[in-house]
Structure formats: structure tokens, C-alpha cells
Amino acid sequence: MKTVEQLEQDLAILQTALKDTQAIVNERGTRSYVVQSMTSRVVLGNATKQDLIAAQAALEECVEALPRLAALQTSIATVVEQIAFAKGRERKQSCDQIKDEHASLYADYKAASKALLAQFRQLQHLNNCYVGLTGRPLHGGHEIEINLPAVTGPLCARSNISTGQE
């Protein structure tokens, strides 16, 4: 498959060819008039038969350019569609890459959240054991909120940190 840049280069070439072909087709009326004029001049003896043949060849070039013009227009439309498809394909690849990176990072985040929750529960357990033995907590309520992770679930309802249990 061609890249967007390659397709845009092809499009530029086709557009140049279309412009040149359109210029030739647009001269058809003028070249037809030259053939009629040259025919009259040959009959009157003011021009040679070779001049008339050259004028007819120029007119035939215009007539032959008509199907080429239609083919170029079709080719340009096809290349424009290919460019749109290629841009969409590149965007999808970029989106898929972002999605894969997010999934990987989120998996790491969930694993870290589970480990953090396990540590928090161990700290809570040690604190509860200490309170049971001494009657004093190791950490005050404000220290728990500041220094220990706030987690979702029964431990702290206002937290936005994942417990990895979703």
C-alpha cells in the first residue's frame, strides 16, 4: 500500500496531466476553425496541403484528448478516495497504538493499586493491633488521610484510587 505522501504525489502528477489535457481539449474549437480556414486557403491556393494536414493533426490531438480527459478525472477521483482511506488507516493505527499503550498502562496501574491496597491493609492491621495492645493509634486520623493511600470501598468512600477489584 502506498503512503499518503506517495498518493499525494501521484495526485499532483494526475492533476498536472489533467490541466494539460484540459487545455488541449479547450482548444478544440479554435483548431477546428483553423482546419476550416486552412481548407479554404488550400482551395484558394494560399496554403499547402502539408499545412492542412498539420492543422488536421492538431485537431485530431484534441479529439483524442477527450477520452483521456475522462480517464484522468476518474483516476483523480480514485486517488482522492485512496488518500482518504490511507489517512483513515493511519489514524486507526495511531488510535490502536494509543489504545494498546493505555491498556498496558492500565494493567500496570491495576497491579500497583492491588499492591498498594495490600500494603494499606497491612498498615491498618498493624495499627489496629497496636491500638488493641496500647489503646493509642500509631497514626492519627489526619496522618492516615495524608500519608496513607485513600482507597475506594469500605475504607474510604471519597477516594478515586482504584483497588484493582473492579
C-alpha positions as CSV (number, residue, x, y, z in Angstrom):
1,M,0.0,0.0,0.0
2,K,1.2,3.5,-0.8
3,T,1.6,6.1,1.9
4,V,-0.4,9.3,2.0
5,E,2.6,11.3,0.7
6,Q,3.1,8.9,-2.2
7,L,-0.6,9.2,-3.1
8,E,-0.5,13.0,-2.9
9,Q,2.5,13.0,-5.3
10,D,0.5,10.8,-7.7
11,L,-2.4,13.1,-7.3
12,A,-0.3,16.2,-8.1
13,I,1.0,14.4,-11.3
14,L,-2.5,13.5,-12.4
15,Q,-3.8,17.0,-11.7
16,T,-1.0,18.4,-13.9
17,A,-1.8,15.9,-16.7
18,L,-5.5,16.8,-16.3
19,K,-4.7,20.5,-16.6
20,D,-2.6,20.0,-19.7
21,T,-5.2,17.7,-21.3
22,Q,-8.0,20.2,-20.4
23,A,-6.0,22.9,-22.2
24,I,-5.8,20.8,-25.3
25,V,-9.5,19.9,-25.2
26,N,-10.4,23.6,-24.7
27,E,-8.5,24.4,-28.0
28,R,-10.8,22.1,-30.0
29,G,-13.0,24.9,-31.3
30,T,-10.0,27.0,-32.3
31,R,-8.3,24.1,-34.0
32,S,-11.5,23.2,-35.8
33,Y,-11.7,26.8,-37.1
34,V,-8.1,26.6,-38.2
35,V,-8.8,23.4,-40.2
36,Q,-11.8,25.1,-41.9
37,S,-9.8,28.2,-42.6
38,M,-6.8,26.1,-43.9
39,T,-9.2,24.1,-46.1
40,S,-10.4,27.3,-47.7
41,R,-6.9,28.6,-48.0
42,V,-5.7,25.4,-49.7
43,V,-8.7,25.6,-52.2
44,L,-7.8,29.2,-52.9
45,G,-4.1,28.3,-53.3
46,N,-2.9,30.4,-50.3
47,A,-1.7,27.3,-48.3
48,T,-0.2,23.9,-49.0
49,K,-1.6,20.6,-48.4
50,Q,1.0,20.0,-45.7
51,D,-0.4,23.0,-43.7
52,L,-3.8,21.4,-43.9
53,I,-2.5,18.0,-42.8
54,A,-0.8,19.7,-39.8
55,A,-3.9,21.6,-38.8
56,Q,-6.0,18.3,-39.1
57,A,-3.4,16.5,-36.9
58,A,-3.7,19.2,-34.3
59,L,-7.5,18.8,-34.3
60,E,-7.2,15.0,-34.0
61,E,-5.0,15.6,-31.0
62,C,-7.9,17.5,-29.4
63,V,-10.4,14.8,-30.3
64,E,-8.0,12.0,-28.9
65,A,-7.7,14.0,-25.6
66,L,-11.4,13.8,-24.8
67,P,-11.4,10.1,-23.6
68,R,-8.0,10.8,-21.9
69,L,-9.7,13.7,-20.0
70,A,-12.4,11.4,-18.7
71,A,-9.9,8.8,-17.7
72,L,-7.8,11.3,-15.8
73,Q,-10.8,12.7,-14.0
74,T,-11.8,9.1,-12.9
75,S,-8.2,8.4,-11.8
76,I,-8.1,11.6,-9.8
77,A,-11.3,10.7,-8.1
78,T,-9.9,7.2,-7.3
79,V,-6.7,8.7,-5.9
80,V,-8.6,11.1,-3.7
81,E,-10.6,8.2,-2.3
82,Q,-7.4,6.3,-1.7
83,I,-5.9,9.3,0.1
84,A,-8.9,9.5,2.4
85,F,-8.7,5.7,3.0
86,A,-5.0,5.9,3.8
87,K,-5.5,8.8,6.2
88,G,-8.2,6.8,7.9
89,R,-5.9,3.8,8.1
90,E,-3.1,5.8,9.6
91,R,-5.4,7.4,12.1
92,K,-6.7,3.9,13.1
93,Q,-3.2,2.7,13.5
94,S,-2.4,5.7,15.7
95,C,-5.6,5.1,17.8
96,D,-4.8,1.4,18.1
97,Q,-1.3,2.3,19.3
98,I,-2.8,4.7,21.9
99,K,-5.4,2.1,23.0
100,D,-2.7,-0.6,23.4
101,E,-0.5,1.7,25.4
102,H,-3.4,2.7,27.6
103,A,-4.3,-1.0,28.2
104,S,-0.8,-1.8,29.2
105,L,-0.5,1.2,31.5
106,Y,-3.9,0.5,33.0
107,A,-2.9,-3.1,33.7
108,D,0.2,-1.8,35.4
109,Y,-1.9,0.7,37.3
110,K,-4.3,-2.1,38.5
111,A,-1.4,-4.3,39.7
112,A,0.2,-1.3,41.5
113,S,-3.2,-0.5,43.0
114,K,-3.7,-4.0,44.3
115,A,-0.2,-3.9,45.8
116,L,-0.9,-0.6,47.4
117,L,-4.1,-1.8,48.8
118,A,-2.4,-4.8,50.3
119,Q,0.2,-2.5,52.0
120,F,-2.6,-0.3,53.2
121,R,-4.5,-3.2,54.7
122,Q,-1.3,-4.4,56.4
123,L,-0.7,-1.0,57.8
124,Q,-4.3,-0.9,59.1
125,H,-3.9,-4.3,60.6
126,L,-0.6,-3.3,62.4
127,N,-2.2,-0.1,63.6
128,N,-5.3,-2.0,64.9
129,C,-3.0,-4.5,66.7
130,Y,-1.1,-1.6,68.3
131,V,-4.3,0.1,69.3
132,G,-5.6,-3.1,70.8
133,L,-2.4,-3.5,72.8
134,T,-1.8,0.1,73.9
135,G,-5.0,1.9,73.4
136,R,-3.2,4.5,71.3
137,P,-3.1,4.6,67.5
138,L,0.2,4.7,65.6
139,H,-1.3,7.3,63.3
140,G,-3.8,10.0,64.0
141,G,-6.8,10.3,61.6
142,H,-5.2,13.2,59.7
143,E,-2.0,11.2,59.2
144,I,-3.9,8.4,57.8
145,E,-5.7,10.7,55.3
146,I,-2.4,12.5,54.4
147,N,0.1,9.7,54.3
148,L,-1.8,6.5,53.7
149,P,-3.5,5.9,50.3
150,A,-7.1,6.8,50.2
151,V,-8.8,3.8,48.6
152,T,-12.3,3.0,47.4
153,G,-14.6,0.7,49.1
154,P,-15.3,0.3,52.8
155,L,-12.0,2.0,53.9
156,C,-12.6,5.4,52.4
157,A,-15.7,6.2,50.3
158,R,-14.5,9.5,48.8
159,S,-11.4,8.2,47.1
160,N,-10.8,7.9,43.4
161,I,-7.9,5.4,43.6
162,S,-8.6,2.0,42.2
163,T,-8.5,-1.0,44.4
164,G,-7.9,-3.3,41.5
165,Q,-11.1,-5.1,42.4
166,E,-13.2,-3.7,39.5
